[in-house]
Amino acid sequence: MVDRAVTVEFEGTESLFDARAYLEAFGAVLAVLRETDNDVARDAGATGPTLRWLIRSLHSSSPTVELVPESMVEDLDLSEQVIFAATAGLRTLQEGPNRPQGLSYPWLERCQDLGELLRRDALSQITVQADHRRVELTERLDLNVRQLMARKVEQWGSVGG
């Protein structure tokens, strides 16, 4: 059996980590995973999320959560595709203001929420690791998502005539 765990590590700017910031950041990461699931499921012909995320372990040295996906749909396991799409999409956004292929506007909004937490809270970095892929998310994610979202607003607001 392939281990499809996703490890999420939160690094704070101080030696003690604000519990509220941790909960919000953890919720934002789960929201990104859930929205990725929605997008991948839609492409596979399913509706709504197909996975639920279970906590395998928690580590306290640097707040870390290890999550494993469990399919909620009989005979359909999209966990490998969801994990790949989420990590690849996050890497794309961390590297620059480019929209990841196959991921929706609501997915970008979830990433925007995550980026805002990295900008305003006591978080310096969130590391997402899965299947030998590692993405280090920093305040740069927030800058790139905001720049990308600004382009969308400009395009929608353009009127000729």
Summary of the structure (lengths in Angstrom):
residues: 161
radius of gyration: 16.1
end to end distance: 59.7
largest distance: 59.7
contacts: 486
relative contact order: 0.20
helix: 48%
strand: 24%
